[in-house]
């Protein structure tokens, strides 16, 4: 029997606590050993789009929230309703940032914040405008009207979905269960001619996290078993992503990127998704968004 020996350059990430993670990322290469054990990582699950691929516009809905924001649960309900009304066309991210996202003893002790989410919140000024608020494809940023109250989300999403798609994003995830390494391949195809600088952001979100949430619609308002969905965990390529195109872009032009990340053991991988979106580097408007589970 032939034996394969892998030369592994393993980096050990020491995690303190169980929630707030500083997100490392690296360009994809050969899988490394888990936790510097020197072991190979042969077991993997590959997930990608299957069957007939329909190239439709998908909308990014960012819900800026916090576990001590008693009005924020109704925004989460609104996001769910919009997704149900528009199946597989609305990609949601729940960004825990600002004062309502701060930890508070004795109940609100889980830190759902992320480096990327905090940076976005500061830059776009969301939590300073109050909660619940969010953005739809980050439209109207130059005009200063990008912050949308949750009651207006449905109308903004409908208007965005009525526009023909300008791009199509394809995601392929390969997850190595033995060492929790995720390898993600992203390809972006332009369906219309463009001119400008475009960036690609790739983040991880997690569903089904159960913890305390303040909810003014119930009594007592400290809900111990609230289910958090779409929680932004961190990025695979930094706060603002990577430049992928500059200048004139022809119809049919494509770009591809590959990333690799070792997922913290505190994340439930079965509930995690990769979210990718392409946006204009000048206006910050999102051209297209896509999501795909890490494990089917």
C-alpha positions in Angstrom: 0.0 0.0 0.0 1.3 3.3 -1.0 1.5 5.9 1.8 1.0 9.5 1.0 2.9 11.9 3.2 1.7 15.5 3.4 4.0 18.3 4.3 1.8 20.6 6.3 2.4 24.2 7.3 -0.2 24.4 10.0 -1.1 27.5 11.9 -2.7 27.3 15.3 -5.4 29.7 16.1 -6.0 30.2 19.8 -9.6 31.2 20.6 -10.6 32.7 23.8 -14.2 32.8 24.9 -16.8 31.3 22.7 -18.4 34.0 20.5 -16.3 36.9 19.2 -13.7 35.8 16.7 -11.1 37.8 14.9 -11.4 36.4 11.4 -8.3 35.2 9.7 -8.4 34.3 6.0 -6.0 33.1 3.4 -6.0 32.2 -0.3 -6.8 28.6 -0.9 -4.1 26.0 -1.2 -3.5 22.5 -0.1 -5.5 21.6 3.0 -3.6 22.0 6.2 -3.8 19.8 9.3 -6.4 20.7 12.0 -5.0 22.5 15.0 -1.4 21.8 14.0 -1.9 18.0 14.6 0.1 17.1 11.5 -2.8 15.0 10.2 -4.2 15.2 6.7 -7.8 16.2 6.1 -9.2 13.7 3.6 -12.9 13.8 4.4 -14.8 16.5 2.5 -18.2 17.5 1.3 -18.5 19.4 -1.9 -21.6 21.7 -2.3 -22.4 23.8 -5.4 -25.3 24.8 -7.6 -26.9 21.8 -9.4 -29.4 21.3 -12.1 -30.5 24.1 -14.4 -29.1 27.4 -13.3 -31.4 30.3 -13.7 -29.7 33.7 -13.7 -31.9 36.0 -11.7 -31.4 39.1 -9.7 -30.9 38.4 -6.0 -31.1 41.1 -3.3 -28.9 41.6 -0.3 -30.9 42.6 2.8 -28.7 43.7 5.8 -30.5 43.8 9.1 -28.6 45.8 11.7 -29.6 44.5 15.1 -28.6 43.8 18.7 -29.7 41.5 21.5 -30.8 44.3 23.8 -32.8 46.0 21.1 -36.4 45.2 22.1 -37.8 46.4 18.8 -35.4 44.4 16.6 -37.2 41.0 16.6 -40.0 42.5 14.5 -37.3 43.4 11.9 -36.1 39.8 11.9 -39.8 38.7 11.3 -40.0 41.2 8.4 -36.8 39.7 6.8 -38.3 36.2 7.1 -41.6 37.3 5.6 -39.8 39.0 2.6 -37.7 35.8 2.0 -40.8 33.6 2.1 -42.5 36.0 -0.4 -39.5 35.9 -2.7 -38.1 32.3 -2.5 -34.3 32.1 -3.0 -34.1 35.7 -4.2 -33.3 37.5 -0.9 -30.0 37.0 0.8 -30.1 38.1 4.5 -27.4 39.1 6.8 -28.0 40.0 10.5 -25.3 42.4 11.6 -25.0 42.7 15.4 -23.3 46.1 16.0 -23.6 49.3 18.0 -24.8 49.9 21.6 -27.6 47.3 21.4 -25.1 44.6 20.5 -22.9 45.1 23.6 -22.8 42.4 26.2 -24.7 42.9 29.4 -24.8 40.7 32.5 -26.4 38.6 33.6 -28.4 37.6 30.5 -27.0 39.2 27.4 -23.5 37.8 27.7 -23.0 36.3 24.3 -21.0 38.6 21.9 -22.5 38.3 18.5 -20.4 41.2 17.1 -17.8 40.8 14.4 -15.0 43.0 13.2 -16.5 43.4 9.8 -20.0 44.1 11.0 -18.8 46.8 13.4 -16.8 48.4 10.6 -19.8 48.4 8.3 -22.0 49.9 11.0 -19.6 52.7 11.7 -19.1 53.5 8.0 -22.8 53.4 7.0 -23.9 55.0 10.2 -26.7 52.5 10.8 -27.0 52.1 14.6 -26.5 55.9 15.1 -29.7 56.3 13.2 -31.5 53.9 15.6 -32.8 50.4 15.3 -34.3 48.4 13.7 -32.8 49.7 10.5 -31.0 48.1 7.5 -30.0 48.4 3.9 -31.3 46.9 0.7 -28.4 46.3 -1.7 -26.8 49.3 -0.1 -28.7 51.5 -2.5 -28.8 55.3 -2.1 -25.5 55.5 -0.3 -24.2 58.6 -2.2 -27.6 60.3 -1.6 -27.5 59.5 2.1 -30.8 57.6 1.9 -29.3 54.2 2.3 -30.6 53.5 5.8 -34.0 51.9 5.5 -36.5 51.4 8.3 -37.8 47.8 8.4 -41.3 48.8 7.4 -39.9 49.9 4.0 -37.8 46.8 3.3 -40.5 44.9 1.3 -41.1 47.8 -1.1 -37.4 48.3 -1.6 -36.8 44.6 -2.2 -39.7 44.5 -4.7 -38.3 47.5 -6.6 -34.8 45.9 -6.7 -36.1 42.5 -7.9 -38.0 44.1 -10.8 -34.7 45.0 -12.4 -33.0 42.5 -14.7 -29.9 40.9 -13.3 -26.5 42.4 -14.1 -24.4 39.5 -12.8 -24.5 35.9 -11.7 -22.5 34.5 -8.9 -21.7 30.8 -8.5 -20.4 29.3 -5.3 -18.7 26.0 -4.8 -17.9 25.0 -1.2 -15.6 22.1 -0.1 -15.7 21.4 3.6 -13.1 19.1 5.2 -14.8 17.7 8.3 -11.7 16.3 9.9 -10.1 19.7 10.4 -13.0 22.1 9.8 -11.4 23.7 6.8 -13.7 25.4 4.3 -12.5 26.0 0.7 -14.7 28.3 -1.3 -14.6 28.9 -5.0 -16.4 32.0 -6.3 -17.1 32.9 -9.9 -18.8 36.0 -11.1 -20.2 36.5 -14.6 -21.4 39.9 -15.9 -24.7 39.7 -17.8 -24.6 43.4 -18.8 -21.8 45.7 -19.8 -20.3 47.8 -17.0 -17.7 50.5 -16.4 -16.2 51.0 -13.0 -14.5 49.3 -10.1 -16.2 46.3 -8.6 -15.4 44.3 -5.4 -16.3 40.9 -4.1 -17.1 40.3 -0.5 -17.4 36.8 0.9 -18.7 36.2 4.5 -20.1 33.5 6.7 -23.5 33.6 8.4 -25.0 31.2 10.9 -28.7 30.3 11.5 -30.3 28.7 14.6 -28.3 30.2 17.4 -30.4 30.1 20.6 -29.8 32.7 23.3 -31.2 35.7 25.1 -33.0 38.5 23.2 -35.0 41.5 24.5 -38.4 41.6 22.8 -40.9 44.3 23.7 -43.8 42.4 22.1 -43.8 39.8 24.9 -43.7 39.8 28.7 -41.3 39.3 30.3 -39.3 40.9 27.5 -36.1 38.9 28.2 -36.6 35.9 25.9 -34.1 33.1 26.9 -34.7 30.8 23.9 -34.8 33.3 21.0 -33.5 31.9 17.7 -31.0 34.1 15.9 -30.7 33.6 12.1 -28.4 35.0 9.4 -25.9 36.1 12.1 -22.7 37.5 10.5 -19.8 35.5 11.9 -17.0 37.0 9.9 -15.4 37.4 6.4 -13.3 35.2 4.2 -11.6 38.1 2.4 -11.6 41.1 4.8 -14.0 43.9 5.7 -14.3 45.3 2.2 -13.5 42.3 0.1 -11.3 42.1 -3.0 -11.1 44.2 -6.2 -12.2 42.0 -9.1 -12.7 44.4 -12.0 -11.8 47.9 -13.0 -12.7 49.9 -16.2 -14.8 48.7 -19.1 -16.4 45.3 -18.5 -17.8 43.3 -21.4 -20.9 41.2 -21.3 -19.9 37.6 -20.4 -16.7 38.7 -18.6 -16.0 36.5 -15.6 -13.7 36.6 -12.5 -12.9 33.8 -10.1 -11.6 33.8 -6.6 -10.6 31.0 -4.1 -10.5 31.2 -0.4 -9.8 29.0 2.6 -10.8 29.3 6.2 -10.5 27.1 9.3 -13.9 27.5 11.0 -14.0 27.9 14.8 -15.4 25.0 16.8 -17.9 27.3 18.4 -19.8 27.6 15.0 -22.4 25.0 14.1 -21.2 24.3 10.5 -24.4 22.5 9.7 -26.2 25.9 10.1 -23.6 28.0 8.3 -23.7 29.5 4.8 -21.3 31.3 2.6 -22.7 34.6 1.4 -21.0 36.4 -1.6 -21.9 39.7 -3.1 -20.4 42.0 -5.8 -20.7 45.7 -5.3 -19.6 49.0 -6.9 -16.5 50.3 -5.1 -17.6 54.0 -5.7 -21.3 53.9 -4.9 -21.3 50.7 -2.6 -24.4 49.5 -4.4 -24.6 45.7 -4.5 -24.9 44.3 -8.0 -25.6 40.7 -7.1 -25.7 38.4 -4.1 -25.7 34.7 -3.6 -25.6 32.2 -0.7 -24.9 28.5 -0.3 -24.8 26.2 2.7 -21.5 24.8 3.7 -23.0 21.4 4.4 -26.2 20.5 2.5 
